[in-house]
């Protein structure tokens, strides 16, 4: 098992930084429309917060905060959000990822594109967060000699 760091200072600093890291990850996700960033970058930052938990606070704390089963469900759900969001335009006669063709009444084509990209980015965010956290957890098990 990955044990937590022995230093109380490290553990306290990590606990204080975690909410700020996660807020920044959400900012990167949501601000990706107007500046560099988006679902992948935000997902990597969010996954880093979970990996930091595993490294500084221990494997048991990581398992409590984001169990492997939940990570697997999140990865699949994120892929489904991406797929269904991308196919929404096809329901309106457009192509895959053609958000402006989505059959949503009362919303302009520009707004459809904006919200379509946001849905796709949320799916990517979920999948990347879960996949990277799951990879870390499985590699940690393998390194410890446990069956993955």
N, C-alpha and C positions, 0 to 999 in steps of 0.2 A: 504494500500500500504506500501511496505517496503520503508522507507525513507532513503536517503543517510546518512552517518555518518556526524555529525555536524562539525567535525574537518577538517579544510582545510589541515592540515598536513597529516592526514590519507588519504584523497582523493588524494592528490598530490603523496604520496608514492605509492598508489595503481596504479595510472596512470603510474608512472615510472616503476613499477615492472611488469605490465601486459605483455609487449613485451618479457621480459626475461623469464617469466613463460611459455609463449607460445613457445618460442624457445626451452626451456628445454623439454617441452612436445614432440615437434617434434624430438628432439635428442633422447629421450627415445624410441619413436616409431621406428625410423630408426636404432638405435643402438641395438635394441632388438635381432638381429641375433647373435651378438657376446658377449653379456653380459646380465645381468638381465634387463628386461624391455620388451617392446613390445607394442602392440596395447592397451591392457587393462590398463596398467600402464600409458602410455602416454595419453590415453583418460581420465583417472581420473584426471591427472594433468591439462589437458586442461579444463575439466569441472570445476575444482577448480578455474580456472581463471575467468570463467563466474560467478560462485557463488560469488567470491570475488567482482565482479562488482555489483552484486545485494546487497550484504551486505554493501559495502562501498560507492557506488555511487547511489544506489537506484534502485527501480524496473523499473522505466522509462528508465534508462540507460541500464539495462539488456534487456528490451524489444527492445530497439534500436539496441543493439549489436548482439543479438541472439533471435529473436522472437520465440514464441512457435511453430508457424506453420513451421518455418524453422527447428527448432529442430526436429520436428516430421518427416519432409522430410529427414533430415540427418540420423535419426535413421533407417528409412526404406531403404534409399540408402545404408547405411553401411551394413545392413543385406543382401541386394541384391549383393553387392560387394563380401561379404563373400561367399554367396551361389554360385554365378557364378564362382568365383575364385576356389572354391572347386570342382565344377563340371567340370572344364576344363580338368582335367585328365580323367574323364569318357568319354569325347569325343574322347580320344585317346585309349580307351580300358582298362584304368586303373580303380582304385577304387576312391571313393570320397576322396578328399584331396591328391591324388597321383599326385603331380605336375609334376613329371618326365615323366609321360605318356602323358602329354599334347601335342597335335599335332601342335607344333610350330617349323617350319623348321629353321635350322641354329643356334639353341641354344642348348648347351650341357645339359645333364640331370642334372648336378650339378647346372648350372645357372637356369634351369627351377625350381628346388627346391627352390633356393634362391629367385627368383622373385615371385614364387607362395606363399611362406610364407609371403613375403612383401605385396602382394595383400590382403591376408587374414588378416594380421595385420592392414592394412589400413581400411578394413571394420570393424574390431573390434573397432579400434580407433574412427571411425565416430559414430558408434552405442553407445559406452560407453559415449563419450562426449555429444552427444545429449540426451541420456536417463537420465543421471545424472542431466544435466542442466534442463531438462523438469521436472524431479521429484522435484527439488528444487523450480522451478517456481510454480508448482501446489501446493506443500505444503505451500508455502508462501501465495498463494491465499486463501487456506483453513484456514490458521491461521489468516488471515485478515478478514475472514467472507465472502469472495466473493465466488461465485459458481465456482467450479473447472471445 
